[in-house]
Amino acid sequence: MRNYRFLVLAIVACAAAPAADRPEPATWFAGDPHAHRGILCARSNADRMLSPEELREMMRPNDLDVLAVLGDIGNGEIREAAVDLPLVGKSDGLMHWDAEWHFDPKGVTFDQKAIGGHLVVLGLKHAEIIYHEYTYPVIDWARKQGAVVGFAHMQYLPDGFPENMSCCDPLEYPVEVALGSGVFLMEDVRGSETALPHYYRLLNCGFRPGLAAGTDYPCDSPPLPLGNLLTYVNVPDGKLTYRKWIDGIAAGRTVISRNGHNEFLDLKVNGGTGPGGDVSLAKPGKTQIELVWTSKQAAAGRLELIRDGKVVLSREAKAAPGQSSRLQESVDFQQSGWICARRMDARGHVLHTAAVFVSVGGLPVRPRTEDAQFYVRYLERLLEKTGPGGEWAGYYHQEGAAARARYQAALAVFQRLAKSTAP
């Protein structure tokens, strides 16, 4: 097997204190964790690499604090490995180089194909040329350096199992969430509503993946400006560093926007607990929810509260400069669960918070029957597709047995969860 390679680059602009005209509170910082400095999918930049100076200038329209610029060797971006590889882990105060691994079974990037997902790796200390036929070896390699790893392109998945594979489908996301790899989930390009049910189902099974969004600039036609999809991260002490920002993604202290740096949803439970946080109730009862929608432009939409995957409150609202929309409600929790919020329009979610977790009586989330069973079926189908005679089996040349063992282990986790589920 040819030794194909992978790598990624990331640029981070260190932030000043948030300006007065930003929609988010002072401890939140906006960034685009998935962009490129010039790859083959970008017609305008296919012949050259964007310079750091150009990228910094492109951050201005959406006033980004952080920008992760990912260079995929498989797409031809890393043309000078001897120059680019030593940059990984280096920083001059503005730039930080990180990694992406592009799995593309039906595209043009590899002669030997691989499936599993499209990984974004943030926080590497060094890089090397590696290639594997499934995601776990790369995740393990990255985590040993303290890196944060996520599955990109959740929007490419249908609501169910993807029977017809397309470029970059993050097929292995439930495998690595179930087996404790600490991965986050990311929607990119323009996003889609199909990304959300997968996130909700995992939360309903008791898992806590982080939630992020980025443009994948310039991989769209026409390319979205940097930060038109972005991730707000809460840095509690208000002192932004790249390390704190990516750790916030991993911890779920995030709000994602599909409308650039123009709007924000501030979700608080029981007075002060925001996304990624925990609220404890001694016994079943009500939580007090406060949701504030702020916007730099006049906008109308629908605010929704989601408890355990279901809409429990929906209200039409408006926001404008200096005129936020505030929602205060109580939401009942009879058992441990989670709550998040979103701002909707005719296209779907414009803003979406990560989850706040509510523990009742000190008990963990009891997996929901339909969600645990969904992943049992998902893993059974993945094993069938990749097993002997399966239509995807040919993508494995050396590591098929190891990959399938990983899938089988994840299936066993969801089978156990399905036996102890709540209605």
GURONU-338137 format. One line per 3 residues: number of its first residue (from 1); for each residue x, z, y of N, C-alpha, C. Coordinates in steps of 0.05 Angstrom, whole numbers, always signed. Layout:
REM GURONU-338137
NUM) X,Z,Y,X,Z,Y,X,Z,Y  ...
//
This chain:
REM GURONU-338137
1) +17,+0,-24,+0,+0,+0,+18,+0,+25  +11,-17,+43,+26,-18,+68,+22,+8,+84  +43,+17,+97,+42,+42,+112,+31,+37,+140
4) +4,+36,+142,-8,+32,+169,-6,+57,+185  -10,+54,+211,-3,+76,+228,-26,+83,+246  -23,+107,+258,-42,+116,+277,-29,+133,+297
7) -41,+134,+321,-31,+151,+342,-51,+152,+364  -47,+171,+382,-64,+171,+405,-51,+183,+430  -60,+175,+452,-49,+184,+477,-71,+199,+493
10) -64,+218,+509,-84,+231,+526,-72,+238,+553  -87,+232,+574,-78,+239,+601,-97,+260,+611  -86,+281,+623,-101,+302,+635,-94,+305,+664
13) -113,+304,+681,-109,+310,+709,-116,+339,+714  -96,+355,+722,-101,+383,+727,-120,+386,+751  -139,+404,+748,-160,+405,+768,-154,+424,+791
16) -163,+417,+814,-166,+436,+836,-192,+451,+832  -197,+470,+850,-223,+483,+849,-245,+463,+854  -269,+466,+840,-290,+448,+843,-299,+445,+872
19) -305,+421,+880,-314,+416,+908,-342,+425,+911  -350,+429,+936,-377,+440,+942,-399,+420,+934  -393,+394,+932,-414,+375,+926,-416,+369,+896
22) -401,+384,+880,-404,+380,+851,-429,+394,+841  -442,+383,+820,-467,+396,+810,-462,+420,+793  -438,+424,+782,-433,+445,+762,-422,+470,+776
25) -426,+494,+763,-415,+519,+774,-384,+518,+773  -372,+537,+787,-343,+536,+792,-326,+538,+767  -336,+550,+746,-320,+554,+722,-323,+531,+702
28) -338,+510,+710,-342,+487,+692,-325,+464,+703  -314,+448,+684,-296,+426,+692,-303,+401,+676  -305,+379,+691,-314,+353,+679,-291,+336,+670
31) -293,+324,+647,-273,+306,+637,-283,+286,+618  -268,+265,+614,-274,+244,+595,-254,+246,+572  -263,+256,+548,-244,+260,+527,-239,+236,+509
34) -248,+213,+517,-245,+189,+499,-243,+164,+517  -219,+156,+523,-214,+131,+538,-189,+119,+527  -183,+94,+536,-160,+79,+527,-146,+66,+550
37) -121,+62,+548,-106,+50,+570,-102,+20,+566  -115,+8,+546,-113,-21,+543,-112,-28,+514  -135,-37,+502,-136,-44,+474,-151,-71,+471
40) -151,-81,+447,-161,-108,+442,-191,-110,+448  -206,-88,+445,-234,-89,+451,-240,-92,+481  -219,-88,+497,-222,-91,+526,-212,-118,+535
43) -230,-136,+540,-221,-163,+547,-203,-163,+572  -211,-146,+591,-196,-147,+616,-168,-135,+614  -164,-118,+594,-138,-104,+592,-123,-110,+566
46) -131,-132,+553,-119,-137,+526,-90,-144,+528  -81,-154,+551,-54,-164,+553,-34,-144,+565  -44,-121,+573,-25,-102,+585,-36,-73,+583
49) -19,-54,+587,-26,-26,+587,-31,-17,+616  -53,-3,+620,-58,+9,+646,-37,+31,+651  -27,+32,+675,-7,+52,+682,-21,+79,+687
52) -6,+101,+686,-17,+127,+693,-29,+127,+721  -16,+114,+739,-26,+113,+767,-53,+99,+768  -56,+77,+754,-82,+64,+753,-103,+81,+741
55) -96,+95,+720,-116,+113,+707,-124,+136,+725  -105,+147,+739,-112,+168,+758,-131,+158,+780  -127,+134,+789,-144,+123,+809,-172,+118,+798
58) -174,+110,+772,-199,+105,+759,-215,+131,+754  -201,+154,+755,-215,+179,+752,-231,+187,+777  -224,+176,+800,-235,+185,+825,-266,+181,+827
61) -277,+157,+819,-306,+153,+824,-323,+175,+811  -315,+185,+788,-330,+207,+775,-317,+234,+779  -296,+235,+796,-284,+261,+804,-277,+277,+779
64) -261,+265,+761,-255,+278,+735,-232,+297,+738  -234,+320,+725,-213,+339,+723,-194,+332,+700  -205,+322,+678,-190,+317,+654,-196,+289,+643
67) -176,+275,+634,-180,+249,+621,-162,+247,+597  -174,+242,+574,-159,+238,+549,-158,+208,+544  -135,+197,+544,-131,+168,+541,-119,+163,+513
70) -134,+151,+496,-127,+149,+468,-117,+121,+461  -93,+119,+450,-82,+94,+442,-82,+91,+412  -97,+71,+402,-100,+67,+373,-81,+45,+363
73) -62,+53,+347,-43,+34,+336,-57,+12,+321  -78,+19,+306,-93,-1,+291,-105,-22,+308  -111,-16,+333,-122,-36,+351,-100,-50,+367
76) -75,-45,+361,-53,-59,+375,-45,-47,+401  -55,-23,+408,-48,-12,+433,-20,-1,+434  -11,+12,+412,+16,+23,+412,+35,+1,+404
79) +46,-12,+423,+63,-35,+417,+92,-28,+416  +99,-5,+428,+127,+4,+428,+128,+33,+417  +126,+35,+391,+124,+62,+379,+149,+79,+386
82) +172,+66,+388,+196,+82,+395,+194,+94,+423  +178,+82,+440,+174,+93,+467,+150,+112,+468  +128,+104,+455,+103,+118,+457,+102,+144,+440
85) +113,+143,+416,+112,+166,+399,+125,+191,+411  +148,+189,+423,+161,+213,+435,+145,+225,+459  +126,+209,+470,+110,+220,+492,+90,+241,+483
88) +82,+240,+457,+62,+259,+448,+71,+287,+451  +55,+304,+462,+61,+332,+467,+76,+337,+493  +83,+315,+507,+97,+319,+532,+77,+321,+555
91) +85,+334,+576,+68,+338,+599,+85,+340,+624  +75,+327,+646,+89,+330,+671,+70,+343,+692  +50,+356,+681,+30,+369,+699,+5,+353,+702
94) +7,+327,+698,-17,+310,+700,-23,+295,+674  -3,+290,+659,-6,+273,+635,-1,+289,+609  -18,+284,+590,-14,+296,+564,-21,+275,+543
97) -3,+270,+524,-7,+248,+505,-17,+259,+479  -38,+248,+468,-51,+257,+443,-57,+234,+425  -76,+237,+407,-79,+217,+385,-107,+210,+377
100) -110,+187,+366,-135,+177,+354,-129,+163,+328  -146,+165,+309,-143,+150,+284,-168,+133,+280  -164,+108,+278,-186,+89,+277,-191,+79,+248
103) -213,+87,+236,-221,+77,+210,-240,+53,+214  -234,+31,+203,-250,+7,+208,-251,-11,+183  -271,-6,+166,-272,-21,+141,-278,-50,+143
106) -292,-59,+164,-301,-87,+165,-291,-101,+190  -274,-88,+205,-263,-101,+229,-237,-115,+224  -221,-118,+244,-197,-135,+242,-172,-118,+244
109) -175,-92,+244,-152,-75,+252,-132,-70,+229  -141,-70,+204,-123,-64,+181,-127,-85,+159  -106,-91,+145,-109,-107,+120,-120,-89,+98
112) -109,-65,+95,-120,-45,+77,-140,-29,+93  -164,-28,+84,-185,-15,+99,-187,+15,+91  -199,+30,+109,-204,+59,+104,-231,+66,+115
115) -245,+85,+103,-271,+93,+113,-269,+123,+120  -290,+133,+130,-291,+162,+135,-298,+170,+163  -287,+157,+183,-293,+164,+210,-273,+155,+230
118) -278,+161,+255,-260,+154,+277,-253,+180,+290  -228,+189,+286,-220,+216,+294,-208,+215,+322  -215,+234,+339,-202,+240,+364,-187,+266,+361
121) -161,+266,+367,-144,+289,+362,-132,+297,+389  -137,+321,+398,-129,+331,+425,-112,+356,+422  -89,+356,+436,-73,+380,+436,-49,+379,+416
124) -40,+355,+409,-17,+352,+392,+9,+361,+406  +28,+370,+390,+54,+377,+400,+74,+355,+395  +69,+339,+374,+87,+316,+368,+71,+296,+352
127) +81,+272,+349,+68,+251,+334,+87,+239,+314  +75,+227,+293,+90,+212,+274,+72,+190,+263  +83,+170,+251,+67,+148,+240,+58,+156,+213
130) +31,+159,+210,+19,+167,+185,-5,+150,+180  -13,+148,+155,-37,+133,+147,-49,+146,+122  -75,+150,+122,-90,+160,+99,-116,+145,+96
133) -127,+146,+72,-152,+132,+67,-177,+149,+71  -173,+174,+79,-196,+191,+86,-186,+211,+107  -204,+226,+118,-198,+240,+143,-183,+266,+140
136) -187,+281,+118,-177,+308,+116,-147,+310,+120  -130,+293,+107,-101,+296,+112,-93,+294,+141  -107,+277,+157,-100,+276,+185,-110,+301,+200
139) -134,+310,+193,-144,+334,+205,-126,+358,+200  -117,+360,+175,-99,+382,+168,-73,+380,+182  -61,+356,+184,-36,+352,+198,-39,+359,+228
142) -62,+352,+240,-66,+358,+268,-70,+388,+273  -86,+400,+256,-93,+429,+260,-68,+446,+257  -50,+438,+240,-25,+454,+237,-9,+454,+263
145) -14,+435,+281,-1,+435,+307,-18,+450,+328  -41,+460,+320,-59,+473,+339,-77,+453,+353  -79,+429,+343,-96,+408,+356,-125,+413,+350
148) -142,+402,+367,-171,+402,+364,-179,+374,+355  -196,+372,+334,-203,+346,+322,-233,+342,+323  -242,+318,+328,-270,+312,+328,-276,+285,+316
151) -301,+281,+307,-311,+256,+298,-324,+241,+321  -313,+219,+329,-325,+203,+350,-347,+185,+340  -361,+172,+358,-381,+152,+352,-404,+161,+335
154) -414,+186,+340,-437,+195,+326,-461,+177,+331  -461,+163,+354,-484,+146,+361,-486,+122,+343  -465,+115,+328,-467,+92,+310,-483,+98,+285
157) -486,+124,+279,-501,+131,+255,-531,+128,+259  -546,+119,+239,-575,+120,+240,-583,+149,+237  -609,+154,+238,-619,+181,+234,-613,+191,+206
160) -612,+173,+187,-606,+180,+159,-578,+172,+151  -575,+165,+126,-549,+157,+115,-545,+127,+122  -521,+119,+131,-516,+91,+139,-512,+74,+114
163) -532,+61,+105,-530,+44,+81,-512,+20,+86  -513,+9,+110,-496,-14,+117,-475,-5,+137  -450,-4,+128,-429,+6,+144,-422,-12,+167
166) -417,-1,+190,-407,-16,+213,-381,-3,+222  -369,-15,+242,-343,-4,+252,-346,+25,+260  -327,+41,+251,-323,+68,+261,-344,+89,+254
169) -362,+83,+235,-382,+103,+228,-368,+128,+219  -375,+151,+230,-363,+177,+223,-374,+188,+197  -371,+174,+175,-384,+181,+150,-378,+209,+140
172) -353,+218,+144,-345,+243,+132,-350,+268,+150  -366,+264,+171,-369,+287,+189,-382,+311,+174  -403,+308,+157,-413,+333,+144,-394,+345,+124
175) -376,+328,+113,-356,+338,+94,-338,+358,+107  -327,+350,+130,-307,+367,+143,-320,+391,+158  -345,+388,+167,-359,+411,+178,-364,+432,+156
178) -374,+423,+134,-381,+441,+112,-356,+455,+100  -333,+442,+100,-309,+453,+88,-292,+467,+108  -302,+472,+132,-289,+490,+151,-266,+478,+167
181) -266,+452,+172,-244,+440,+187,-246,+444,+217  -268,+455,+226,-270,+462,+255,-273,+438,+273  -285,+416,+263,-286,+392,+279,-310,+393,+299
184) -307,+378,+320,-329,+374,+339,-341,+347,+335  -365,+342,+346,-379,+317,+345,-380,+305,+372  -376,+278,+373,-375,+265,+399,-392,+240,+399
187) -407,+236,+421,-420,+210,+425,-405,+195,+446  -404,+168,+444,-386,+152,+461,-401,+127,+470  -386,+110,+484,-397,+85,+494,-422,+92,+511
190) -446,+85,+502,-470,+92,+517,-487,+114,+504  -478,+123,+481,-492,+144,+467,-518,+133,+455  -532,+150,+440,-558,+143,+429,-572,+168,+420
193) -598,+166,+417,-613,+189,+408,-607,+196,+379  -597,+177,+363,-592,+183,+335,-569,+202,+331  -553,+207,+351,-531,+226,+348,-542,+255,+346
196) -564,+260,+359,-573,+288,+362,-584,+300,+336  -600,+286,+319,-609,+299,+295,-587,+309,+277  -564,+294,+276,-542,+303,+259,-531,+330,+269
199) -528,+332,+295,-519,+358,+307,-539,+380,+301  -565,+375,+305,-585,+395,+300,-585,+404,+271  -583,+385,+253,-584,+392,+224,-561,+411,+217
202) -537,+405,+227,-515,+422,+221,-519,+450,+232  -529,+452,+256,-535,+478,+267,-556,+493,+250  -575,+478,+240,-596,+490,+223,-585,+499,+196
205) -562,+489,+188,-549,+498,+163,-530,+521,+168  -528,+530,+193,-511,+553,+199,-483,+546,+209  -477,+520,+213,-451,+512,+223,-451,+510,+253
208) -427,+509,+265,-425,+509,+294,-405,+489,+304  -410,+463,+299,-391,+443,+310,-393,+442,+340  -371,+436,+353,-371,+431,+382,-386,+405,+388
211) -393,+401,+414,-407,+378,+423,-393,+366,+447  -387,+340,+446,-373,+327,+468,-384,+298,+472  -376,+286,+494,-383,+258,+500,-362,+246,+517
214) -357,+220,+513,-338,+205,+529,-345,+176,+529  -332,+160,+547,-339,+132,+550,-328,+114,+528  -305,+121,+516,-289,+103,+499,-281,+79,+516
217) -276,+84,+542,-268,+62,+560,-243,+48,+548  -242,+21,+550,-262,+3,+560,-277,-11,+538  -284,+3,+516,-296,-9,+493,-326,-11,+496
220) -335,-26,+516,-363,-32,+519,-364,-58,+535  -386,-71,+536,-388,-96,+550,-413,-96,+568  -409,-94,+595,-384,-90,+609,-375,-61,+605
223) -349,-55,+609,-339,-28,+606,-352,-9,+625  -359,+15,+615,-368,+36,+633,-345,+47,+648  -349,+55,+673,-327,+69,+688,-319,+95,+674
226) -294,+103,+676,-286,+128,+664,-304,+150,+673  -313,+166,+654,-329,+189,+660,-359,+184,+664  -368,+159,+660,-398,+155,+660,-411,+170,+638
229) -398,+173,+615,-404,+194,+596,-382,+214,+598  -389,+239,+601,-369,+260,+604,-377,+286,+591  -357,+303,+590,-361,+330,+579,-354,+351,+600
232) -373,+368,+606,-367,+392,+622,-359,+414,+603  -337,+428,+609,-328,+451,+593,-326,+476,+610  -336,+498,+600,-335,+523,+614,-308,+537,+608
235) -292,+541,+628,-267,+556,+626,-273,+583,+640  -278,+604,+625,-289,+629,+636,-273,+640,+659  -247,+639,+659,-232,+651,+681,-229,+632,+704
238) -239,+607,+702,-238,+588,+724,-211,+576,+729  -191,+582,+712,-164,+571,+715,-159,+550,+694  -163,+525,+702,-163,+503,+683,-135,+496,+674
241) -132,+494,+648,-109,+481,+635,-120,+462,+613  -104,+444,+605,-113,+426,+584,-120,+441,+558  -103,+460,+552,-107,+476,+528,-134,+490,+529
244) -141,+503,+552,-166,+517,+554,-190,+497,+553  -186,+473,+564,-208,+454,+564,-214,+444,+535  -194,+438,+520,-199,+428,+493,-208,+451,+475
247) -198,+475,+479,-208,+498,+464,-238,+503,+470  -246,+497,+495,-275,+500,+502,-292,+480,+487  -282,+455,+483,-296,+436,+466,-300,+446,+438
250) -278,+456,+426,-279,+466,+399,-298,+490,+396  -300,+506,+417,-317,+530,+417,-346,+524,+424  -352,+500,+432,-379,+493,+439,-388,+502,+467
253) -369,+507,+485,-376,+515,+512,-379,+490,+529  -398,+474,+523,-400,+447,+535,-428,+440,+543  -429,+421,+562,-453,+406,+570,-444,+377,+572
256) -459,+359,+560,-451,+331,+561,-470,+316,+579  -459,+295,+593,-475,+279,+612,-472,+250,+605  -494,+235,+606,-494,+206,+604,-499,+193,+631
259) -496,+209,+652,-500,+199,+679,-477,+207,+697  -453,+206,+686,-430,+211,+703,-430,+239,+713  -415,+243,+735,-411,+269,+747,-432,+273,+769
262) -458,+271,+762,-479,+272,+781,-499,+294,+776  -501,+304,+752,-521,+324,+745,-509,+346,+727  -523,+368,+726,-514,+390,+708,-538,+406,+700
265) -537,+417,+675,-557,+436,+665,-542,+462,+660  -552,+483,+673,-540,+510,+669,-559,+527,+653  -553,+531,+628,-569,+546,+609,-559,+574,+606
268) -576,+594,+610,-569,+622,+606,-591,+635,+588  -582,+651,+569,-600,+666,+552,-595,+696,+556  -617,+710,+560,-616,+739,+565,-597,+747,+587
271) -598,+732,+608,-584,+740,+632,-557,+728,+637  -542,+719,+616,-516,+709,+622,-502,+694,+600  -513,+691,+576,-499,+678,+554,-505,+648,+555
274) -483,+633,+557,-485,+604,+559,-477,+590,+533  -475,+563,+533,-469,+548,+509,-443,+558,+495  -445,+560,+469,-423,+570,+453,-423,+600,+449
277) -441,+614,+464,-442,+643,+463,-462,+653,+443  -462,+680,+439,-479,+693,+420,-496,+714,+434  -521,+716,+425,-540,+736,+434,-549,+751,+409
280) -550,+778,+411,-558,+794,+388,-584,+808,+394  -603,+805,+376,-629,+820,+377,-630,+839,+354  -636,+864,+359,-637,+884,+337,-660,+877,+318
283) -681,+865,+328,-704,+858,+311,-717,+834,+323  -735,+820,+308,-749,+797,+319,-761,+802,+346  -759,+782,+364,-770,+786,+391,-764,+762,+408
286) -768,+766,+434,-765,+744,+453,-739,+745,+467  -728,+722,+473,-705,+719,+490,-714,+707,+517  -700,+715,+538,-706,+705,+564,-688,+682,+571
289) -700,+659,+577,-685,+634,+581,-687,+627,+611  -664,+620,+622,-663,+609,+649,-648,+582,+648  -660,+562,+658,-648,+535,+659,-649,+525,+687
292) -626,+517,+698,-624,+506,+725,-613,+478,+724  -628,+459,+734,-620,+431,+735,-612,+424,+764  -587,+417,+768,-577,+409,+794,-568,+380,+793
295) -571,+366,+816,-565,+338,+818,-554,+330,+845  -535,+312,+846,-524,+302,+871,-541,+280,+882  -562,+271,+868,-579,+250,+877,-608,+256,+869
298) -627,+245,+883,-655,+250,+876,-661,+239,+848  -673,+255,+831,-679,+247,+804,-703,+262,+794  -718,+249,+776,-741,+260,+763,-737,+257,+733
301) -746,+276,+718,-744,+275,+689,-758,+298,+675  -752,+301,+650,-765,+322,+634,-745,+341,+624  -749,+366,+629,-732,+387,+618,-743,+398,+592
304) -726,+400,+572,-736,+409,+546,-718,+431,+535  -730,+451,+522,-716,+471,+507,-719,+465,+478  -697,+466,+463,-697,+460,+434,-689,+485,+420
307) -707,+495,+403,-701,+518,+386,-701,+509,+357  -678,+512,+344,-675,+505,+315,-684,+477,+310  -678,+459,+328,-683,+430,+324,-710,+420,+334
310) -727,+438,+343,-754,+431,+351,-757,+436,+381  -772,+418,+395,-778,+422,+423,-799,+445,+426  -791,+466,+439,-809,+489,+443,-820,+491,+471
313) -808,+475,+489,-818,+474,+517,-811,+448,+529  -830,+435,+542,-825,+409,+556,-839,+410,+583  -823,+404,+604,-835,+406,+631,-823,+384,+649
316) -841,+370,+663,-832,+350,+682,-820,+364,+706  -798,+353,+717,-784,+366,+739,-771,+346,+757  -762,+355,+780,-747,+339,+799,-723,+355,+809
319) -702,+340,+816,-679,+353,+828,-668,+334,+850  -654,+345,+869,-643,+330,+891,-621,+347,+903  -604,+335,+920,-583,+351,+933,-595,+375,+948
322) -585,+398,+941,-595,+422,+954,-621,+432,+944  -633,+418,+924,-659,+426,+913,-657,+425,+882  -649,+447,+871,-647,+448,+842,-675,+454,+830
325) -678,+449,+804,-702,+454,+790,-696,+477,+770  -712,+498,+772,-707,+522,+756,-730,+527,+737  -723,+533,+712,-743,+539,+691,-736,+566,+679
328) -756,+584,+679,-752,+610,+667,-775,+615,+647  -767,+619,+622,-787,+623,+601,-776,+643,+581  -794,+653,+564,-786,+669,+541,-790,+653,+516
331) -771,+655,+497,-773,+640,+472,-770,+660,+449  -789,+659,+430,-790,+678,+409,-771,+671,+386  -757,+691,+376,-740,+687,+352,-748,+707,+331
334) -760,+698,+310,-768,+715,+287,-745,+717,+267  -726,+699,+268,-702,+700,+251,-679,+688,+267  -655,+691,+257,-632,+681,+271,-633,+651,+273
337) -624,+641,+296,-625,+612,+301,-609,+605,+326  -617,+584,+340,-602,+574,+362,-621,+561,+382  -611,+558,+407,-627,+544,+427,-608,+528,+445
340) -617,+505,+453,-603,+488,+472,-623,+475,+491  -613,+460,+510,-631,+447,+530,-621,+419,+535  -640,+403,+544,-633,+375,+551,-651,+365,+574
343) -640,+346,+589,-655,+332,+610,-660,+304,+600  -685,+296,+599,-693,+270,+587,-704,+251,+609  -700,+225,+604,-714,+205,+619,-724,+184,+599
346) -732,+161,+608,-743,+140,+591,-723,+131,+570  -697,+133,+575,-677,+124,+556,-671,+144,+535  -677,+169,+540,-670,+191,+522,-655,+213,+537
349) -636,+227,+524,-623,+249,+537,-603,+239,+558  -605,+251,+581,-586,+246,+603,-565,+268,+603  -574,+293,+600,-557,+316,+598,-565,+332,+572
352) -545,+344,+560,-551,+360,+536,-531,+383,+535  -541,+407,+532,-523,+430,+529,-516,+433,+499  -493,+445,+494,-487,+455,+467,-504,+480,+463
355) -504,+490,+438,-523,+511,+430,-513,+539,+439  -533,+556,+444,-529,+585,+445,-541,+596,+419  -527,+615,+407,-534,+625,+381,-547,+653,+383
358) -570,+656,+369,-585,+681,+371,-585,+694,+343  -575,+718,+341,-574,+733,+316,-596,+754,+317  -612,+755,+296,-634,+774,+294,-628,+794,+271
361) -626,+819,+278,-620,+839,+257,-592,+836,+245  -574,+823,+259,-547,+820,+248,-544,+800,+226  -565,+784,+221,-565,+765,+199,-556,+738,+209
364) -542,+722,+192,-535,+695,+199,-559,+676,+199  -555,+652,+209,-576,+632,+207,-582,+626,+178  -607,+627,+171,-615,+620,+143,-620,+590,+143
367) -606,+575,+126,-609,+546,+127,-637,+537,+123  -644,+516,+139,-671,+505,+136,-672,+485,+113  -693,+487,+97,-695,+472,+72,-690,+442,+76
370) -704,+430,+94,-702,+401,+97,-675,+392,+106  -661,+409,+122,-635,+401,+132,-613,+404,+111  -613,+425,+95,-594,+428,+74,-599,+406,+53
373) -624,+400,+47,-630,+379,+27,-622,+351,+38  -624,+347,+64,-615,+322,+76,-586,+317,+69  -569,+338,+72,-541,+334,+67,-534,+333,+37
376) -550,+345,+21,-547,+341,-8,-551,+312,-15  -572,+300,-4,-577,+271,-9,-555,+254,+3  -546,+262,+27,-525,+247,+41,-500,+246,+25
379) -491,+269,+15,-466,+270,-1,-469,+256,-28  -492,+259,-40,-497,+244,-65,-495,+214,-61  -505,+205,-39,-504,+176,-33,-476,+168,-26
382) -461,+184,-12,-433,+178,-6,-416,+176,-31  -421,+195,-50,-407,+194,-75,-414,+169,-91  -439,+162,-90,-448,+138,-105,-435,+112,-93
385) -435,+111,-66,-424,+87,-53,-394,+84,-57  -380,+107,-60,-351,+106,-62,-341,+109,-90  -359,+114,-109,-351,+118,-137,-347,+92,-152
388) -340,+94,-178,-335,+70,-194,-359,+51,-193  -354,+26,-186,-375,+7,-183,-390,+7,-157  -384,+27,-140,-397,+29,-114,-387,+8,-95
391) -404,+0,-76,-396,-23,-58,-373,-15,-39  -368,+11,-35,-346,+19,-17,-321,+28,-33  -322,+27,-59,-300,+37,-75,-274,+22,-70
394) -277,-4,-63,-253,-21,-59,-237,-14,-35  -247,+4,-18,-231,+11,+6,-210,+32,-1  -211,+43,-25,-191,+63,-33,-171,+50,-51
397) -145,+54,-46,-124,+43,-63,-107,+65,-75  -104,+87,-62,-87,+109,-73,-100,+136,-71  -119,+140,-53,-129,+167,-48,-159,+170,-54
400) -170,+151,-69,-199,+153,-75,-206,+178,-90  -191,+187,-109,-197,+211,-125,-197,+235,-107  -177,+237,-89,-175,+260,-71,-198,+260,-51
403) -205,+237,-41,-228,+235,-22,-254,+244,-36  -258,+234,-60,-283,+241,-74,-284,+270,-82  -261,+282,-87,-260,+311,-93,-269,+327,-68
406) -261,+317,-45,-269,+329,-20,-300,+327,-16  -310,+303,-22,-339,+298,-20,-354,+317,-39  -344,+319,-63,-357,+336,-84,-357,+365,-75
409) -336,+374,-63,-335,+402,-54,-355,+407,-32  -358,+388,-14,-378,+391,+8,-406,+390,-4  -411,+373,-23,-437,+372,-36,-444,+399,-48
412) -425,+412,-61,-430,+439,-73,-437,+459,-51  -425,+457,-28,-433,+475,-6,-462,+471,+2  -470,+447,+6,-498,+442,+14,-517,+448,-8
415) -509,+444,-33,-527,+452,-55,-531,+482,-56  -510,+497,-50,-514,+527,-49,-532,+534,-26  -529,+521,-3,-546,+527,+20,-575,+520,+14
418) -579,+498,+0,-606,+489,-6,-621,+509,-24  -606,+526,-38,-619,+545,-56,-627,+571,-42  -618,+574,-18,-624,+599,-3,-634,+592,+25
421) -653,+574,+26,-662,+564,+51,-687,+577,+61  -692,+574,+87,-717,+583,+99,-736,+559,+103  -762,+563,+104,-780,+541,+108,-775,+526,+134
//
